[in-house]
């Protein structure tokens, strides 16, 4: 299906999110949409998919002008959007999620639907258990489910907004193979991403937005330097690797174990030192998030001890961990990190100490203005957090972590950030490490893990390897460990790790 957007405009207060964008996408194309955070990418895609109305402009599909008043309107016209966070119902079974919103009978013929959906899944090379509960699936599988649902509803134009965030390299390759098959069938794919190497690998065309305008288009072979220059109006160089000099022990875990649902680990010995950055690698759902929750005091250990600055805090509540300087930033921005309905000023007031009984709102606005400038957040103090773009929500989350923390815990810290923002963020975090703080973070980006970590722990099927020296580990070696290969070498590295080491341990959630 051919897509033609003409003079699309959308304004939020003084901000022109889309300022007269005209873009033509032929059928069978995988169209990359690039731009820095706040460039207008998500707004344009939400207009095309019916989530937001345009102030002006026209949308044509195969030459016919259409009006998208809602996502239901969009899917009737053959346009569906797969969001960063899957729009599903975890307690329900896969088949029930697929049938939600489907036209036809009030009570659908379930067995007939299962047969039809199963055939569609097999044709795309997808292997989903239609009778499994959605909550038991890894993030990559939930994305496959959402993609399958859109196709089941008749989508011929598929919009994917940062779809590879939080999924493994294998799941990403499977997704790309599926998208290529769909494009070969004449379907149109719009792929929104900030990862230039993914755009190079997948897309057949690229459009670049900047400050709400279309500033350039490109055909393969793509030159990354030219794309970056179009995005930022200047060259952006990758950050140099910063080496650390580990100091005192901040966190120490001895024979620690924890469990949440099917995910568990046990017998872990780990030390984190001031000035150090430890990366946690592995397929989604392998235990990295569980370890962060234990380090933050959100999940108690089932065995072993946890010490912070030498004090035994095993079994203490989250507030005790926080009081001792532990800061935790989750991956789910609007579910756990931020509070929808509250402004940026409200958030900075909530995290600031207030003498007396009354909140000084002017102080809060001043603090918000300072943090907005410091973290380059595209928004105003009075803006509600849900109105910000995903990348700017992430910057706001990071701005809430006050200086002076002893241990900073991040789950996918650069999720949704453009390349310039990633470089800036890590430069700030490394500065804080040099001032005596420590960082433990998870990421699905192998290059990020190797570039910014000092040591890396790899999670696989309930086992934990490490620590690996990030400076001497290659992407291929790390990828093989994540996929389950080369674990003999990982065992040796773990046994020889010294402080912070820990042999691979048994257990796990079965996600391999």
N, C-alpha and C positions, 0 to 999 in steps of 0.2 A: 504494500500500500504506500503510495506517494504522499508525503506530508509537506504542506506549504504553509509557513507562518509569515504573515505580512504585517509590518508596522505594529508589532505587539508592544503595548505600553502598560506598565503597572507601577503605581506610586504608593508608597506608605509614608504619609506625612511629607516631610521634605525630601525623602529618599526615593530616587527614581530607580527601582529595582530592575525594570525593563524599560529601555528608552528607545522605542522604535526599532525593534529587532525584526529583521526579515531573513528567513532561512528556508531553503528548499532541500528536502531529503528524499532521494529517489527510493523506490521500492527495492527490497533486497539489500539495502545498505546497512552497515554497522557504523552509525554516526557517532563519533566521539564529541563530547561537549566538555571543553576545558575552561578554566578560569580560576582566579584566586578566590578565597573565601569572600562571600558577599558580592560576587560579580554578577549574580542574577541567574545562575544556572538552575537552581532548584525552583525558583519562582517561575521561570519559563516552562519547566517541565510540569509544574503543578497546574499551570494554565492549560497546557495541552491535555492533561489527564483529568481536568474537571474539578480539581481540588480548590482552585481559586479562579475567580473571573478576571478577565483582562479589563482594564479601563477602556481600551480601544484596540483596534486591529482585527484581523480575520484569520481563521484557521480553515484550510481546505484539505480534504482527504480525497485522493484520486480525482481532483478537480472540482469536487463538490464542497461548497461552503457549509460548515457545521457550527453549531453553538453548543459548547460544553458547559452546562449549568451545574453538573455534579459528576462524581466518578461513575455513577450509574449511567448517565448520559454518554460519558466517554466510552465505557465498555460496550454500550449498544452500537456505537460507531466503530468499534474495533480497536480502541486505545486503552491500554492497561499499564499501570505503573507499579514497579517493585521497589519498595522503599528501603532505606538503610536498615530500619527495624521492621522485621516481618509483621504484617497485620494479620495475626492468626489468634486462635483460642487454644492455649496450651493444654487445658484439661480435656479437650475434645479429641476424638480420633481424627486421623488424617483424612479419611473419606468424608467425615462430617464437615471438616473445614473446607474441603473442595466443593461440597454441595451448597454451602452457604452463598446466597445471592444468585444461585443458578435459576434461570427461568423455567417455567413448566409447572408440574404438579405441586400442590401444597405438601403432600407426602411423596417424596421421590422414590422411584424404584431403585433401592440401594444396590441390589445385586447387579442389575443392569448397568447402573452407574459405575460400580467397581470394575466391571468388565471393560467398559468403554474407556475409563480413566487409565486402567492398567495397560490397555493397548496403546494409548497415547504416550504414557510414560516409557514403555518399551521402545516406541519409535524414536524417542529422544535420547535413549540410552540411560534413562533414570531408573533407579532401583529403590523405590519407596515402599515400605510396608504400609498399605492403606488402612490396616486395622490397628496400627500402633497409635499411642497417644502422642500428640504433637510435643508435649512437654518433655518427652524422652528423646527427642531428636536434637542433634547438634545444629548450630546456627546455619551451616551450609546446607543441611538437609531441609531446614525450614525455608530457606530461600528457594530450593528446588520445588518445594510444596507450593509456595506462592506463585512461582513461574508456571507450574502446572495448572494451578487454579485459573490464572489469567488466560492461558491457552484453552482450557476447558470452557471458559466463558466466551471464547471467540475472538480474543485479542489478535490483531494482525500488526499492530504497532506496539512494541514493548519498550517501556522506559525503565532503565535501571539506574538508580541513584546510589553511587558508591557501593556497588553490590559485593565487593571483595573484602570489605572491612570485617575483620574478625574471623575469616575462614582460612583454612589451610591452603598450602600451595597445590596439593592434589585436588581439593575441592574447587579451587579457582580454575585449574586446567579443565576439569569436568564441565564447569559452567561455560567456559569459553568454547569448548567443543560443541556444547548444546546450542549456544548462540550462533555459531557458524552454520550449524545444520538448519536452524530456523531461517537465517538470512538466505541460505540456498533454496529454501522453499518459497521465497518471495516476501517473507515478513521483514518488517523494518525495525531495527533496533537503535534506540538512542541511549548511549552509554555515557553517563556522567561520572567523571573520575578526576582525582588530582594526581594519580599515579601515571606518570608519562610512559613508563616502560610497558604498562598494561595497554595503554592506547596504541603504542607502537605495535604491540603483538597482535591486537584484536581488530582494531578499527580500519575501515576502508576509506573513511573521510573524517576530518576533524574541523570543528568550529570553535573559535576562541572568543570568550566574552570578557569584557573588562568594564567595570563600573556601569553595568546595565546595557552596554552596547556590544554588537557583534563587530570585533576589530580585525578578524582575519579568518581565513579558511585554508586548509591544506590537504593535499593528497599524498599517499605514500610514494616513495620512502620519506618518512617524517624525520626531520632534524630536530632533536630535542632542544638544542640551543635556540633555534628560531621560535619554537613553541613557547619556551620560557620567556623570551624577549617579548613576544606578543602578549603574554599573560601579565607581565610586570613592567613593561616598557624599559627594561634593562636586563642585563645578564645577572643570574643568581648562581653563585658558586657553592658547591657542597661544603659543609663545614669540615674542618680538619679534625682528625681523631684527637681527642683530649685524653692524655694518660693521667691516672690518678696515683696518689700516694696514700694508700690506706692508713687510717689512723686507729683510734680506739674502737673497740667492739661496741656497736650500738645494739644490735639484736643478736641473741644466741638462742638456738633451739637444739635441744638434746633429745634424741630418740622420739621425736614428735610424731604424732599421728592425728589424723582428722578424717571425718566422714560426713558427706552430705548426699543423700540419695544413693545413687550408684557410684558416685565419685569418692575415692578414699586414697589415703597414703598412710604409711606408718614407718617408724624407725628412721626419721630424717634428722640428720645433724647439719646445722647451717649456722654460719656467722656472717653478719653484714657489718662493715666497718665505715666509719666516717670517711667521706670523700669517695666512696665506692658506688658504682652502679651495677646492679645484678639484673640480668634479663632472664625471663622465664619463657621458654619456647616449647611448642608442642601443638598438636591438633586441638581444635576447640573442644572443650569438655574433658580434657585429660588431667585436670587437677590444678592448673595454674591459678585460676580464680579462687579456688578453695584455699590454696596456700596464702594468697593475699588476704583473704578474710580472716585466717588464723593470725596473721601478722598484725591485723588491725583490731583484733579482739572481737570481731563480729561472729566468729565461729569458734567454739572452745575446742581445745585439743582432746582427743580420746586417750592419749597416752603421751608420756614425756613431759618436758618442762619448757617454758618460754621465759627468757630473761631480756629486759630492756635496760641498758646502761647498768648491768649488774644486778638489778632488782628482779626478783622472781614475781612475774605477773601472771603466772599460769591460772587460768580460770577467772581472771578479773574481767569486768564488763568493758565494753567499747569505750565508755567515757574515761575510764582509768588509763587506757592506752592513749586516748586523745590528749588527756591532761599531761601525759609524759612525753608528748611531742610527736605522736604518730598521726600522719595525715593520709587519708584514703580517698582516692578519686576513682569512682566506678565507671564502667563503660556505658551503662544505660543513663544517659544524660537527664532525660525528663522523668525517669521512673525513680532513680535513686539519688542522682546528683543535684538536680535543680528542682525548684517548686513552681510548676505552671500556675499562672495567675499572679505571681509576684514579680516586681520589677528588679532591675539590676541593683538599684539603690536598696531595696528591701533585702536582697541577698547579702550585700556587703554589710548592712546593719546587723543582720542575724549572726554573722561571723565575727563581729567586732565586739570588744568588751565595752560595757556602758556603766559608768558609775551612777548610782542613784536609780530611781524608779522610772524615769521618763527617757524615751528615745529622742535623740536630737537629730531630726530629719535633715537639717541643713548640713550637719556634719556627715551624714550618710551620703548626701548628694555630692559633697566635696570629695569624699572617699571614692565614690563611684566614678566621678570624672577623672580622678587620678589613675585608678585601675584601668579605665577604658583607654586612656592614653598609653599607659605602661604596657598593656597587653594587646594594643592595637585592635580593640573590639569595635566592630562597626555597629554602633548602636548608641542610644542616649540613656542617661541615668533612669529616666522614667519608663523605658521600654520593658514590656513583659518578656521574660526569657523565652517563652514559646514562640515569640515573633521573630527571634533572631535566626539566622541561618545555622545549620548544624555546626559548621566550623567556628562560628562566633559563640555558640553555646559552649563548645569545648574550651575556647579561650576564657570564657567567663568562669567555667569550672576551675581552670588552672589558676585564675586570678584570686579565687577564694582560699587557696592554700597560702596561709600567711608565712612570711619569712621566719626563720628560727625553729622550724620543725626539726626533729632529730631523724625521723625516718619517713620518707615519702613513698607511698604505694600507689602505683598507677596501673589501671587496666586499659590497655590500648590508648596511651596518652595522646597520640597524634591522629587519632581517628577523625577523618573528615577534614584534615588540615592540608592546605596547599604546601608546596615544597618550601617556599620562603618562610611560612609559619612554622614548619617542622624545624628548620635550621634555627630560627629565633628561639623557639621553645627549648630546644636542647642546649642552646648556649646559656639560657637562663638557669636551667637545671644543673648544668655543669658548674656554673658560678656558685650555686648554692652548695653543691658538693664540696667545692674548694673552701667554703666557709664552715664546713664541719657537719653537713647533712649527708644522709645516705638515701639511695633510690633503689627500689625494687619495682620492676614493671613487666607487664606482659605485652606481647606484640605478635601479630601474624606476619609482619614484614621482616624477612630474614636479614635484609640489608640493614634495617634499623637496629635489629638486635646486635649485629656484628659491629656496626659503626659506633654505637653509643654505650654498649655494655663493657664492663671490665671482665666480668665472669658471666657464664650462662649455664643455667640448669635446664635440661631437656626432660620433658614429661612424655612418657609413652606407656600406654596400657597399664597404668598404675605404678610404673617404675619411674624413678627420678635419677638421672645421671648428673654428673657434674662434680665440682665446677669445671667448665671448659674455659680456657683462656681465649677470650674473644679476639684478641689481636693475632692469634696464630691459627684460628679456625676458619675454614672456607665455607662459602655458601653451600657447596655441594656436600661437605661433611655434615654440616648442620641439618641440611635437608634430609640426608640419609638417616640420621639419628631420629628425626621427627617422624619419618616414615617407618621406623622399626629396624633399620639396617645398622650394621657396625656397632652393635651394643656390647661386644666383647671389649673393644677399645674404650667404650664409654665406662665400662665397669672398672678398668684399670685406672682411667683418669679419676674416677670418683674415689677409688681407694687411695690414690696418691695425692688427693686434693689438699690435705692438711686442714687448716682452719677454714671452715665453710664447706668442707667436703662432706660426703655422705654417700654410701653405696646405694646403687639402685635398689628399690624396695618393692615388695609385692603388693598386690591389691589392684585397684583401678576400676574404671567405669566401662571398660569394654570398647570405648571409642578409639579406634586405632587408625 
